[in-house]
């Protein structure tokens, strides 16, 4: 009996320690908060599509707000407008997504091989230029394409193509599937390039050398050894790139809307602007399901093939570049030309377009600094003042910097706390659940995630107020959307910190909060700063995520630029997107500088 009471007291003591452990308390609080901010919005989105809303009375006499109905799903899938509402945009989404993904993968794979596996000169400065199209907003690439191939057949002034050749470009080159696919591929090929380059860097050259010694030619070696080894990275790049392209909003809208070419993402926006909220939410769920399927297929393929494609083991590893011989300089010139055209030219076009008095006239006499420094003039740009005198733009600039700065700080700190719990409580199922929930926002297309928050915070729920139209909601969704990135950078930092320091501080009487603040945060500061800069850059150029949540008082640079593009004020739109592009490039340069500093400190420690 005494032994039973001893065991009971021991169990009770362990239970008290568990429920009073600050790490456990923090973990449970974060689980509850993230469940509400990540899981519940999706549930709420589904509920909205299965119930009548207040606005449904104008489209159906049977509508009884709050009651269950399949009406919205039936309208989207079998209704008279289903072909234009769902199936047409779905086909367009698949068509542009597949085409853009294939082009991005081919370009990214070839460039990755040239940079990583060959002795091509100029790699050091080509690498950052090749990643520029992914760093700058996709909106910038769309505006640059429109600047060149704009067709007056759909309204507006002619583009550079017609101005110099005297012939209007064909409509398929200006708007629709072709330009959307090409510009999506330009924006996302660096994503494929980075994934494939990482795999190519781990190929053991001894396998290729053995094949060459055995009499295999270079093409056979590439086909039978190199490509199969990097196949998992290719498939991951293919599926993840496809998942990103289908959720794009701004680029397909700008290059598709003038000719009524819609994707699922643009139809979500169009239905919300028409007040057809529930139909828009049905389309958002379709987007989410498409993205989830693509991620599932990626994990299934790569997970099953991991062992098959191992290249680094205990047998030794050597990576040697392949000599191009007389092709070194021609390949360098081809890669440099491509990098210049997709990385530098779009920014030059935006800069030139922003100083043109009349859009479509490309003489020197048409250049003006008005759209940068001019005051309001009724004869120019509908009376809109230039950037430096435009209160809307100045307010949006302040909102953008404030949103990016606040979101980056909160996301990096919260991400570090989640990373700490994930690493230090690795065997706790709740810690693993927290890590998985924090990653979920990565799976949602951004415009669909914005639709989820629109349903969640449109009306007050209990003690939680309606946040729609507030700056707080923009911060909230920006933080949650960046958590997958900040958690991963935090995990990298935490795994490098031994537990001995914390144990010594605990023996000295330091609380967990003090240990985290005085030990973990300083030692993980470089990782936190890297995560902060990644979040800062991501929030700066974000449009699809917040386009549905913006009001006149919460406008940011990207949404103001998008509005100017819709109104036909190309000069101001280009100027604002150029500002965002420059700020994001500066952020990336700072991030690269931080990374070089970390590597230098690591080399010092090793020496």
C-alpha positions as a Python dict, from the first residue, in 0.01 Angstrom:
ca = {
    (1, 'X'): (0, 0, 0),
    (2, 'X'): (280, 240, 91),
    (3, 'X'): (446, 164, -242),
    (4, 'X'): (118, 252, -419),
    (5, 'X'): (97, 590, -241),
    (6, 'X'): (463, 653, -319),
    (7, 'X'): (396, 594, -691),
    (8, 'X'): (83, 814, -675),
    (9, 'X'): (274, 1098, -509),
    (10, 'X'): (550, 1064, -768),
    (11, 'X'): (298, 1075, -1053),
    (12, 'X'): (122, 1375, -902),
    (13, 'X'): (454, 1554, -863),
    (14, 'X'): (544, 1487, -1228),
    (15, 'X'): (202, 1610, -1338),
    (16, 'X'): (241, 1933, -1137),
    (17, 'X'): (584, 1993, -1290),
    (18, 'X'): (444, 1930, -1638),
    (19, 'X'): (152, 2173, -1605),
    (20, 'X'): (369, 2442, -1441),
    (21, 'X'): (659, 2405, -1687),
    (22, 'X'): (675, 2739, -1873),
    (23, 'X'): (780, 2563, -2194),
    (24, 'X'): (474, 2340, -2182),
    (25, 'X'): (249, 2636, -2104),
    (26, 'X'): (396, 2832, -2396),
    (27, 'X'): (356, 2529, -2623),
    (28, 'X'): (-12, 2487, -2534),
    (29, 'X'): (-82, 2859, -2577),
    (30, 'X'): (86, 2862, -2920),
    (31, 'X'): (-103, 2548, -3021),
    (32, 'X'): (-433, 2711, -2929),
    (33, 'X'): (-350, 3041, -3103),
    (34, 'X'): (-221, 2877, -3422),
    (35, 'X'): (-514, 2636, -3432),
    (36, 'X'): (-742, 2940, -3436),
    (37, 'X'): (-532, 3135, -3687),
    (38, 'X'): (-441, 2849, -3924),
    (39, 'X'): (-682, 2555, -3891),
    (40, 'X'): (-1005, 2730, -3795),
    (41, 'X'): (-999, 2979, -4088),
    (42, 'X'): (-1010, 2686, -4330),
    (43, 'X'): (-1298, 2529, -4139),
    (44, 'X'): (-1475, 2866, -4139),
    (45, 'X'): (-1417, 2897, -4513),
    (46, 'X'): (-1581, 2559, -4572),
    (47, 'X'): (-1874, 2654, -4346),
    (48, 'X'): (-1928, 2975, -4543),
    (49, 'X'): (-1963, 2776, -4865),
    (50, 'X'): (-2221, 2544, -4706),
    (51, 'X'): (-2451, 2806, -4553),
    (52, 'X'): (-2666, 3088, -4687),
    (53, 'X'): (-2521, 3436, -4637),
    (54, 'X'): (-2691, 3774, -4606),
    (55, 'X'): (-2601, 3866, -4963),
    (56, 'X'): (-2746, 3546, -5110),
    (57, 'X'): (-3102, 3679, -5101),
    (58, 'X'): (-3038, 3870, -5423),
    (59, 'X'): (-2940, 3555, -5613),
    (60, 'X'): (-3193, 3306, -5468),
    (61, 'X'): (-3537, 3343, -5315),
    (62, 'X'): (-3477, 3028, -5113),
    (63, 'X'): (-3190, 3187, -4920),
    (64, 'X'): (-3231, 3178, -4542),
    (65, 'X'): (-2917, 3327, -4385),
    (66, 'X'): (-2739, 3079, -4159),
    (67, 'X'): (-2907, 2762, -4289),
    (68, 'X'): (-2724, 2473, -4455),
    (69, 'X'): (-2717, 2459, -4837),
    (70, 'X'): (-2531, 2301, -5127),
    (71, 'X'): (-2637, 2591, -5348),
    (72, 'X'): (-2293, 2754, -5383),
    (73, 'X'): (-2116, 2429, -5469),
    (74, 'X'): (-2388, 2335, -5717),
    (75, 'X'): (-2374, 2681, -5876),
    (76, 'X'): (-1998, 2658, -5916),
    (77, 'X'): (-1990, 2297, -6042),
    (78, 'X'): (-2318, 2241, -6231),
    (79, 'X'): (-2481, 2586, -6267),
    (80, 'X'): (-2535, 2767, -6598),
    (81, 'X'): (-2223, 2978, -6538),
    (82, 'X'): (-2003, 2694, -6411),
    (83, 'X'): (-1800, 2686, -6731),
    (84, 'X'): (-1708, 3053, -6694),
    (85, 'X'): (-1700, 3044, -6315),
    (86, 'X'): (-1496, 2729, -6251),
    (87, 'X'): (-1410, 2500, -6541),
    (88, 'X'): (-1279, 2763, -6782),
    (89, 'X'): (-1060, 2934, -6518),
    (90, 'X'): (-953, 2591, -6388),
    (91, 'X'): (-842, 2488, -6737),
    (92, 'X'): (-660, 2819, -6779),
    (93, 'X'): (-491, 2771, -6440),
    (94, 'X'): (-373, 2421, -6531),
    (95, 'X'): (-266, 2531, -6878),
    (96, 'X'): (-56, 2828, -6763),
    (97, 'X'): (66, 2648, -6452),
    (98, 'X'): (191, 2341, -6639),
    (99, 'X'): (349, 2546, -6919),
    (100, 'X'): (519, 2786, -6678),
    (101, 'X'): (642, 2500, -6459),
    (102, 'X'): (798, 2311, -6750),
    (103, 'X'): (967, 2625, -6883),
    (104, 'X'): (1090, 2723, -6535),
    (105, 'X'): (1223, 2374, -6471),
    (106, 'X'): (1408, 2353, -6803),
    (107, 'X'): (1560, 2700, -6760),
    (108, 'X'): (1642, 2645, -6392),
    (109, 'X'): (1792, 2301, -6454),
    (110, 'X'): (2014, 2410, -6744),
    (111, 'X'): (2133, 2720, -6559),
    (112, 'X'): (2198, 2521, -6241),
    (113, 'X'): (2416, 2277, -6435),
    (114, 'X'): (2609, 2561, -6598),
    (115, 'X'): (2672, 2738, -6267),
    (116, 'X'): (2733, 2438, -6039),
    (117, 'X'): (2876, 2160, -6256),
    (118, 'X'): (3073, 2341, -6526),
    (119, 'X'): (3384, 2561, -6531),
    (120, 'X'): (3191, 2850, -6683),
    (121, 'X'): (3348, 3186, -6584),
    (122, 'X'): (3163, 3465, -6401),
    (123, 'X'): (2964, 3241, -6167),
    (124, 'X'): (3009, 3464, -5865),
    (125, 'X'): (2822, 3762, -6007),
    (126, 'X'): (2585, 3562, -6228),
    (127, 'X'): (2426, 3379, -5932),
    (128, 'X'): (2264, 3686, -5766),
    (129, 'X'): (2150, 3822, -6105),
    (130, 'X'): (1983, 3489, -6188),
    (131, 'X'): (1781, 3503, -5864),
    (132, 'X'): (1662, 3861, -5923),
    (133, 'X'): (1336, 3767, -6101),
    (134, 'X'): (1224, 3573, -5792),
    (135, 'X'): (1328, 3848, -5551),
    (136, 'X'): (1138, 4130, -5723),
    (137, 'X'): (756, 4125, -5718),
    (138, 'X'): (593, 3919, -5994),
    (139, 'X'): (387, 4231, -6062),
    (140, 'X'): (708, 4402, -6183),
    (141, 'X'): (769, 4135, -6448),
    (142, 'X'): (408, 4161, -6567),
    (143, 'X'): (433, 4541, -6595),
    (144, 'X'): (761, 4511, -6787),
    (145, 'X'): (603, 4263, -7031),
    (146, 'X'): (305, 4492, -7081),
    (147, 'X'): (539, 4787, -7141),
    (148, 'X'): (694, 4600, -7435),
    (149, 'X'): (394, 4416, -7580),
    (150, 'X'): (98, 4636, -7488),
    (151, 'X'): (-164, 4629, -7762),
    (152, 'X'): (-390, 4929, -7831),
    (153, 'X'): (-652, 4679, -7951),
    (154, 'X'): (-761, 4639, -7590),
    (155, 'X'): (-724, 5009, -7505),
    (156, 'X'): (-440, 5236, -7405),
    (157, 'X'): (-121, 5345, -7577),
    (158, 'X'): (105, 5117, -7783),
    (159, 'X'): (402, 4941, -7625),
    (160, 'X'): (768, 4942, -7726),
    (161, 'X'): (710, 4661, -7978),
    (162, 'X'): (463, 4865, -8185),
    (163, 'X'): (642, 5196, -8130),
    (164, 'X'): (963, 5069, -8286),
    (165, 'X'): (834, 4813, -8539),
    (166, 'X'): (526, 5005, -8646),
    (167, 'X'): (311, 4692, -8623),
    (168, 'X'): (82, 4600, -8336),
    (169, 'X'): (182, 4273, -8165),
    (170, 'X'): (-61, 3984, -8201),
    (171, 'X'): (-312, 3970, -7918),
    (172, 'X'): (-188, 3627, -7801),
    (173, 'X'): (155, 3782, -7743),
    (174, 'X'): (14, 4073, -7541),
    (175, 'X'): (-247, 3905, -7321),
    (176, 'X'): (-364, 3558, -7235),
    (177, 'X'): (-206, 3217, -7180),
    (178, 'X'): (125, 3278, -7361),
    (179, 'X'): (246, 3592, -7178),
    (180, 'X'): (116, 3463, -6844),
    (181, 'X'): (306, 3135, -6888),
    (182, 'X'): (627, 3309, -6997),
    (183, 'X'): (624, 3569, -6718),
    (184, 'X'): (537, 3308, -6454),
    (185, 'X'): (829, 3099, -6579),
    (186, 'X'): (1060, 3403, -6559),
    (187, 'X'): (947, 3472, -6203),
    (188, 'X'): (976, 3113, -6079),
    (189, 'X'): (1273, 2967, -6268),
    (190, 'X'): (1512, 3089, -5990),
    (191, 'X'): (1307, 2877, -5748),
    (192, 'X'): (1370, 2568, -5963),
    (193, 'X'): (1731, 2680, -6016),
    (194, 'X'): (1801, 2691, -5642),
    (195, 'X'): (1645, 2350, -5577),
    (196, 'X'): (1827, 2176, -5862),
    (197, 'X'): (2157, 2355, -5789),
    (198, 'X'): (2149, 2220, -5434),
    (199, 'X'): (2113, 1863, -5567),
    (200, 'X'): (2381, 1907, -5834),
    (201, 'X'): (2629, 2032, -5575),
    (202, 'X'): (2609, 1696, -5393),
    (203, 'X'): (2679, 1471, -5694),
    (204, 'X'): (2990, 1260, -5646),
    (205, 'X'): (3210, 1322, -5949),
    (206, 'X'): (3360, 976, -5913),
    (207, 'X'): (3039, 823, -6056),
    (208, 'X'): (3058, 1041, -6368),
    (209, 'X'): (3431, 979, -6407),
    (210, 'X'): (3377, 603, -6381),
    (211, 'X'): (3116, 621, -6657),
    (212, 'X'): (3353, 819, -6883),
    (213, 'X'): (3636, 570, -6820),
    (214, 'X'): (3398, 287, -6912),
    (215, 'X'): (3344, 447, -7252),
    (216, 'X'): (3018, 637, -7198),
    (217, 'X'): (2988, 970, -7376),
    (218, 'X'): (2902, 1296, -7199),
    (219, 'X'): (2539, 1287, -7314),
    (220, 'X'): (2496, 928, -7193),
    (221, 'X'): (2659, 1016, -6860),
    (222, 'X'): (2426, 1311, -6824),
    (223, 'X'): (2123, 1100, -6915),
    (224, 'X'): (2209, 783, -6721),
    (225, 'X'): (2383, 922, -6410),
    (226, 'X'): (2347, 1296, -6357),
    (227, 'X'): (1978, 1332, -6433),
    (228, 'X'): (1860, 1025, -6234),
    (229, 'X'): (2055, 1144, -5930),
    (230, 'X'): (1892, 1488, -5934),
    (231, 'X'): (1549, 1348, -6030),
    (232, 'X'): (1403, 1397, -5677),
    (233, 'X'): (1506, 1763, -5682),
    (234, 'X'): (1359, 1802, -6031),
    (235, 'X'): (1028, 1649, -5926),
    (236, 'X'): (1018, 1855, -5606),
    (237, 'X'): (1093, 2170, -5807),
    (238, 'X'): (829, 2076, -6064),
    (239, 'X'): (550, 2015, -5814),
    (240, 'X'): (636, 2301, -5578),
    (241, 'X'): (670, 2546, -5868),
    (242, 'X'): (334, 2432, -6003),
    (243, 'X'): (182, 2481, -5658),
    (244, 'X'): (312, 2838, -5651),
    (245, 'X'): (204, 2929, -6004),
    (246, 'X'): (-159, 2824, -5955),
    (247, 'X'): (-195, 3063, -5661),
    (248, 'X'): (-55, 3367, -5844),
    (249, 'X'): (-302, 3654, -5868),
    (250, 'X'): (-144, 3983, -5975),
    (251, 'X'): (44, 3857, -6280),
    (252, 'X'): (-248, 3663, -6439),
    (253, 'X'): (-483, 3949, -6358),
    (254, 'X'): (-271, 4213, -6529),
    (255, 'X'): (-199, 4004, -6840),
    (256, 'X'): (-530, 3819, -6857),
    (257, 'X'): (-812, 4048, -6747),
    (258, 'X'): (-795, 4282, -7052),
    (259, 'X'): (-901, 3989, -7275),
    (260, 'X'): (-1122, 3816, -7014),
    (261, 'X'): (-867, 3540, -6961),
    (262, 'X'): (-927, 3430, -6603),
    (263, 'X'): (-758, 3182, -6371),
    (264, 'X'): (-906, 3043, -6050),
    (265, 'X'): (-708, 3298, -5844),
    (266, 'X'): (-833, 3596, -6046),
    (267, 'X'): (-1189, 3462, -6030),
    (268, 'X'): (-1167, 3457, -5649),
    (269, 'X'): (-1089, 3830, -5661),
    (270, 'X'): (-1352, 3900, -5929),
    (271, 'X'): (-1631, 3723, -5736),
    (272, 'X'): (-1546, 3905, -5415),
    (273, 'X'): (-1555, 4241, -5589),
    (274, 'X'): (-1900, 4147, -5727),
    (275, 'X'): (-2025, 4055, -5380),
    (276, 'X'): (-2045, 3680, -5460),
    (277, 'X'): (-1846, 3590, -5151),
    (278, 'X'): (-1954, 3227, -5110),
    (279, 'X'): (-1876, 3143, -5474),
    (280, 'X'): (-1536, 3305, -5431),
    (281, 'X'): (-1476, 3088, -5123),
    (282, 'X'): (-1566, 2774, -5322),
    (283, 'X'): (-1297, 2867, -5575),
    (284, 'X'): (-1052, 2938, -5292),
    (285, 'X'): (-1109, 2586, -5157),
    (286, 'X'): (-1046, 2445, -5507),
    (287, 'X'): (-714, 2632, -5512),
    (288, 'X'): (-621, 2501, -5168),
    (289, 'X'): (-700, 2142, -5269),
    (290, 'X'): (-488, 2176, -5584),
    (291, 'X'): (-197, 2305, -5377),
    (292, 'X'): (-233, 2030, -5116),
    (293, 'X'): (-237, 1761, -5385),
    (294, 'X'): (82, 1903, -5541),
    (295, 'X'): (261, 1908, -5202),
    (296, 'X'): (141, 1553, -5124),
    (297, 'X'): (272, 1422, -5456),
    (298, 'X'): (607, 1594, -5397),
    (299, 'X'): (648, 1443, -5049),
    (300, 'X'): (535, 1099, -5168),
    (301, 'X'): (781, 1086, -5459),
    (302, 'X'): (1082, 1235, -5280),
    (303, 'X'): (1016, 1035, -4962),
    (304, 'X'): (998, 704, -5149),
    (305, 'X'): (1308, 772, -5359),
    (306, 'X'): (1538, 915, -5091),
    (307, 'X'): (1744, 601, -5040),
    (308, 'X'): (1771, 531, -5411),
    (309, 'X'): (1941, 864, -5486),
    (310, 'X'): (2192, 888, -5198),
    (311, 'X'): (2523, 1026, -5327),
    (312, 'X'): (2713, 1122, -5010),
    (313, 'X'): (2812, 837, -4779),
    (314, 'X'): (3101, 715, -4568),
    (315, 'X'): (3290, 598, -4876),
    (316, 'X'): (3423, 944, -4957),
    (317, 'X'): (3290, 1225, -5173),
    (318, 'X'): (3442, 1443, -5442),
    (319, 'X'): (3276, 1713, -5649),
    (320, 'X'): (3462, 1826, -5959),
    (321, 'X'): (3338, 2067, -6226),
    (322, 'X'): (3320, 1962, -6588),
    (323, 'X'): (3552, 2138, -6835),
    (324, 'X'): (3364, 2304, -7119),
    (325, 'X'): (3671, 2361, -7331),
    (326, 'X'): (3606, 2597, -7616),
    (327, 'X'): (3242, 2636, -7512),
    (328, 'X'): (3326, 2819, -7187),
    (329, 'X'): (3288, 3172, -7318),
    (330, 'X'): (2995, 3112, -7558),
    (331, 'X'): (2798, 2947, -7275),
    (332, 'X'): (2894, 3230, -7040),
    (333, 'X'): (2774, 3490, -7291),
    (334, 'X'): (2445, 3302, -7342),
    (335, 'X'): (2382, 3273, -6966),
    (336, 'X'): (2485, 3635, -6906),
    (337, 'X'): (2253, 3756, -7183),
    (338, 'X'): (1964, 3554, -7041),
    (339, 'X'): (2033, 3684, -6688),
    (340, 'X'): (2047, 4042, -6816),
    (341, 'X'): (1720, 4008, -7009),
    (342, 'X'): (1518, 3853, -6724),
    (343, 'X'): (1688, 4017, -6424),
    (344, 'X'): (1800, 4365, -6528),
    (345, 'X'): (1590, 4465, -6831),
    (346, 'X'): (1252, 4453, -6648),
    (347, 'X'): (1384, 4700, -6389),
    (348, 'X'): (1521, 4928, -6662),
    (349, 'X'): (1184, 4920, -6841),
    (350, 'X'): (1001, 5014, -6521),
    (351, 'X'): (1242, 5303, -6462),
    (352, 'X'): (1203, 5435, -6819),
    (353, 'X'): (825, 5400, -6812),
    (354, 'X'): (805, 5595, -6485),
    (355, 'X'): (961, 5908, -6644),
    (356, 'X'): (747, 5921, -6958),
    (357, 'X'): (504, 6212, -6981),
    (358, 'X'): (270, 6036, -7224),
    (359, 'X'): (258, 5658, -7213),
    (360, 'X'): (346, 5499, -7547),
    (361, 'X'): (567, 5778, -7691),
    (362, 'X'): (936, 5691, -7668),
    (363, 'X'): (1116, 6010, -7773),
    (364, 'X'): (1355, 6200, -7546),
    (365, 'X'): (1121, 6501, -7553),
    (366, 'X'): (861, 6284, -7376),
    (367, 'X'): (1074, 6230, -7066),
    (368, 'X'): (975, 6405, -6744),
    (369, 'X'): (1043, 6372, -6371),
    (370, 'X'): (682, 6474, -6296),
    (371, 'X'): (571, 6130, -6175),
    (372, 'X'): (852, 6134, -5920),
    (373, 'X'): (879, 6495, -5804),
    (374, 'X'): (591, 6684, -5968),
    (375, 'X'): (295, 6842, -5790),
    (376, 'X'): (-67, 6793, -5889),
    (377, 'X'): (-140, 6903, -6245),
    (378, 'X'): (-490, 6849, -6391),
    (379, 'X'): (-338, 6801, -6737),
    (380, 'X'): (-105, 6519, -6632),
    (381, 'X'): (-202, 6181, -6492),
    (382, 'X'): (-558, 6279, -6394),
    (383, 'X'): (-410, 6532, -6154),
    (384, 'X'): (-218, 6276, -5948),
    (385, 'X'): (97, 6431, -5797),
    (386, 'X'): (435, 6260, -5821),
    (387, 'X'): (569, 6011, -5572),
    (388, 'X'): (737, 6263, -5342),
    (389, 'X'): (426, 6485, -5319),
    (390, 'X'): (157, 6218, -5321),
    (391, 'X'): (3, 6174, -4976),
    (392, 'X'): (-151, 5839, -5075),
    (393, 'X'): (189, 5704, -5183),
    (394, 'X'): (372, 5849, -4882),
    (395, 'X'): (112, 5700, -4650),
    (396, 'X'): (136, 5366, -4830),
    (397, 'X'): (516, 5376, -4803),
    (398, 'X'): (491, 5428, -4428),
    (399, 'X'): (234, 5148, -4400),
    (400, 'X'): (455, 4916, -4608),
    (401, 'X'): (769, 4974, -4403),
    (402, 'X'): (574, 4954, -4078),
    (403, 'X'): (398, 4634, -4182),
    (404, 'X'): (718, 4468, -4304),
    (405, 'X'): (920, 4573, -3997),
    (406, 'X'): (661, 4479, -3733),
    (407, 'X'): (567, 4152, -3906),
    (408, 'X'): (931, 4053, -3949),
    (409, 'X'): (1013, 4111, -3581),
    (410, 'X'): (707, 3924, -3450),
    (411, 'X'): (742, 3638, -3700),
    (412, 'X'): (1113, 3590, -3622),
    (413, 'X'): (1063, 3591, -3242),
    (414, 'X'): (755, 3364, -3250),
    (415, 'X'): (931, 3140, -3502),
    (416, 'X'): (1233, 3114, -3270),
    (417, 'X'): (1010, 3016, -2975),
    (418, 'X'): (835, 2749, -3185),
    (419, 'X'): (1173, 2627, -3312),
    (420, 'X'): (1301, 2605, -2952),
    (421, 'X'): (1002, 2396, -2847),
    (422, 'X'): (1032, 2178, -3158),
    (423, 'X'): (1402, 2104, -3094),
    (424, 'X'): (1406, 2082, -2713),
    (425, 'X'): (1080, 1882, -2694),
    (426, 'X'): (1144, 1671, -3005),
    (427, 'X'): (981, 1358, -2857),
    (428, 'X'): (667, 1538, -2743),
    (429, 'X'): (376, 1479, -2986),
    (430, 'X'): (234, 1822, -2906),
    (431, 'X'): (564, 1983, -3008),
    (432, 'X'): (557, 1795, -3337),
    (433, 'X'): (195, 1904, -3389),
    (434, 'X'): (298, 2267, -3324),
    (435, 'X'): (575, 2241, -3583),
    (436, 'X'): (336, 2094, -3841),
    (437, 'X'): (64, 2356, -3781),
    (438, 'X'): (322, 2635, -3815),
    (439, 'X'): (414, 2493, -4158),
    (440, 'X'): (54, 2473, -4284),
    (441, 'X'): (37, 2835, -4418),
    (442, 'X'): (301, 2738, -4674),
    (443, 'X'): (48, 2496, -4825),
    (444, 'X'): (-220, 2759, -4886),
    (445, 'X'): (-216, 2976, -5200),
    (446, 'X'): (-182, 3330, -5073),
    (447, 'X'): (-504, 3470, -5217),
    (448, 'X'): (-694, 3172, -5070),
    (449, 'X'): (-531, 3240, -4732),
    (450, 'X'): (-646, 3601, -4758),
    (451, 'X'): (-1001, 3480, -4832),
    (452, 'X'): (-985, 3261, -4520),
    (453, 'X'): (-897, 3560, -4301),
    (454, 'X'): (-1168, 3766, -4467),
    (455, 'X'): (-1429, 3515, -4346),
    (456, 'X'): (-1271, 3479, -4001),
    (457, 'X'): (-1244, 3846, -3908),
    (458, 'X'): (-1530, 4004, -4102),
    (459, 'X'): (-1753, 3996, -3792),
    (460, 'X'): (-1684, 3985, -3416),
    (461, 'X'): (-1676, 3638, -3260),
    (462, 'X'): (-1713, 3640, -2881),
    (463, 'X'): (-1431, 3846, -2730),
    (464, 'X'): (-1248, 3864, -3066),
    (465, 'X'): (-1340, 4186, -3252),
    (466, 'X'): (-1395, 4223, -3625),
    (467, 'X'): (-1049, 4311, -3754),
    (468, 'X'): (-1136, 4366, -4120),
    (469, 'X'): (-1015, 4708, -4228),
    (470, 'X'): (-754, 4735, -3952),
    (471, 'X'): (-377, 4739, -3974),
    (472, 'X'): (-372, 4467, -3705),
    (473, 'X'): (-525, 4217, -3947),
    (474, 'X'): (-251, 4284, -4204),
    (475, 'X'): (15, 4226, -3939),
    (476, 'X'): (-159, 3911, -3819),
    (477, 'X'): (-187, 3744, -4160),
    (478, 'X'): (164, 3856, -4259),
    (479, 'X'): (312, 3703, -3942),
    (480, 'X'): (125, 3375, -3979),
    (481, 'X'): (214, 3344, -4349),
    (482, 'X'): (587, 3392, -4271),
    (483, 'X'): (600, 3144, -3981),
    (484, 'X'): (707, 2846, -4198),
    (485, 'X'): (1020, 3038, -4298),
    (486, 'X'): (1104, 3185, -3956),
    (487, 'X'): (1055, 2848, -3783),
    (488, 'X'): (1294, 2674, -4024),
    (489, 'X'): (1565, 2939, -3978),
    (490, 'X'): (1502, 2920, -3602),
    (491, 'X'): (1544, 2541, -3597),
    (492, 'X'): (1878, 2577, -3775),
    (493, 'X'): (1995, 2825, -3510),
    (494, 'X'): (1865, 2631, -3207),
    (495, 'X'): (2022, 2299, -3312),
    (496, 'X'): (2364, 2468, -3297),
    (497, 'X'): (2320, 2569, -2931),
    (498, 'X'): (2410, 2304, -2672),
    (499, 'X'): (2188, 2251, -2370),
    (500, 'X'): (2478, 2276, -2121),
    (501, 'X'): (2455, 2655, -2109),
    (502, 'X'): (2085, 2643, -2021),
    (503, 'X'): (2142, 2371, -1760),
    (504, 'X'): (2414, 2577, -1592),
    (505, 'X'): (2189, 2885, -1586),
    (506, 'X'): (1901, 2677, -1447),
    (507, 'X'): (2122, 2550, -1164),
    (508, 'X'): (2211, 2913, -1091),
    (509, 'X'): (1839, 2988, -1045),
    (510, 'X'): (1757, 3155, -1378),
    (511, 'X'): (1398, 3117, -1495),
    (512, 'X'): (1316, 2981, -1840),
    (513, 'X'): (1220, 3327, -1963),
    (514, 'X'): (1553, 3467, -1848),
    (515, 'X'): (1745, 3175, -1998),
    (516, 'X'): (1568, 3225, -2330),
    (517, 'X'): (1625, 3600, -2327),
    (518, 'X'): (1985, 3601, -2201),
    (519, 'X'): (2122, 3285, -2366),
    (520, 'X'): (1912, 3155, -2654),
    (521, 'X'): (1828, 3485, -2822),
    (522, 'X'): (2184, 3628, -2821),
    (523, 'X'): (2336, 3303, -2945),
    (524, 'X'): (2068, 3260, -3210),
    (525, 'X'): (2075, 3627, -3309),
    (526, 'X'): (2229, 3566, -3652),
    (527, 'X'): (1961, 3308, -3736),
    (528, 'X'): (1690, 3537, -3598),
    (529, 'X'): (1824, 3827, -3806),
    (530, 'X'): (1833, 3611, -4119),
    (531, 'X'): (1473, 3501, -4059),
    (532, 'X'): (1376, 3863, -3995),
    (533, 'X'): (1524, 3981, -4324),
    (534, 'X'): (1360, 3695, -4516),
    (535, 'X'): (1024, 3793, -4365),
    (536, 'X'): (1087, 4164, -4426),
    (537, 'X'): (1158, 4107, -4795),
    (538, 'X'): (862, 3870, -4833),
    (539, 'X'): (612, 4109, -4673),
    (540, 'X'): (748, 4406, -4870),
    (541, 'X'): (661, 4253, -5208),
    (542, 'X'): (340, 4075, -5105),
    (543, 'X'): (19, 4154, -5293),
    (544, 'X'): (-196, 3842, -5334),
    (545, 'X'): (-202, 3774, -4960),
    (546, 'X'): (-348, 4111, -4858),
    (547, 'X'): (-531, 4234, -5169),
    (548, 'X'): (-866, 4116, -5026),
    (549, 'X'): (-805, 4276, -4685),
    (550, 'X'): (-692, 4626, -4785),
    (551, 'X'): (-901, 4937, -4716),
    (552, 'X'): (-817, 5301, -4799),
    (553, 'X'): (-664, 5351, -4453),
    (554, 'X'): (-441, 5043, -4473),
    (555, 'X'): (-305, 5070, -4828),
    (556, 'X'): (52, 4956, -4896),
    (557, 'X'): (279, 5026, -5193),
    (558, 'X'): (193, 4707, -5382),
    (559, 'X'): (-183, 4758, -5355),
    (560, 'X'): (-156, 5127, -5451),
    (561, 'X'): (59, 5029, -5750),
    (562, 'X'): (-196, 4765, -5846),
    (563, 'X'): (-472, 5026, -5823),
    (564, 'X'): (-281, 5267, -6046),
    (565, 'X'): (-228, 4988, -6300),
    (566, 'X'): (-604, 4921, -6304),
    (567, 'X'): (-669, 5293, -6359),
    (568, 'X'): (-423, 5314, -6649),
    (569, 'X'): (-163, 5525, -6466),
    (570, 'X'): (128, 5309, -6580),
    (571, 'X'): (395, 5564, -6482),
    (572, 'X'): (297, 5579, -6115),
    (573, 'X'): (236, 5205, -6101),
    (574, 'X'): (581, 5134, -6244),
    (575, 'X'): (741, 5385, -6008),
    (576, 'X'): (589, 5220, -5702),
    (577, 'X'): (673, 4866, -5810),
    (578, 'X'): (1027, 4983, -5887),
    (579, 'X'): (1056, 5125, -5534),
    (580, 'X'): (941, 4793, -5386),
    (581, 'X'): (1181, 4602, -5613),
    (582, 'X'): (1477, 4819, -5506),
    (583, 'X'): (1387, 4785, -5137),
    (584, 'X'): (1361, 4406, -5167),
    (585, 'X'): (1695, 4388, -5350),
    (586, 'X'): (1856, 4594, -5072),
    (587, 'X'): (1702, 4355, -4820),
    (588, 'X'): (1845, 4055, -5007),
    (589, 'X'): (2190, 4219, -5019),
    (590, 'X'): (2178, 4270, -4643),
    (591, 'X'): (2072, 3905, -4605),
    (592, 'X'): (2368, 3793, -4820),
    (593, 'X'): (2601, 4011, -4611),
    (594, 'X'): (2468, 3850, -4292),
    (595, 'X'): (2519, 3506, -4443),
    (596, 'X'): (2880, 3585, -4540),
    (597, 'X'): (2942, 3713, -4187),
    (598, 'X'): (2813, 3388, -4039),
    (599, 'X'): (3038, 3182, -4270),
    (600, 'X'): (3339, 3396, -4179),
    (601, 'X'): (3275, 3345, -3806),
    (602, 'X'): (3236, 2971, -3865),
    (603, 'X'): (3571, 2955, -4047),
    (604, 'X'): (3736, 3147, -3759),
    (605, 'X'): (3600, 2894, -3509),
    (606, 'X'): (3720, 2602, -3720),
    (607, 'X'): (4069, 2749, -3755),
}
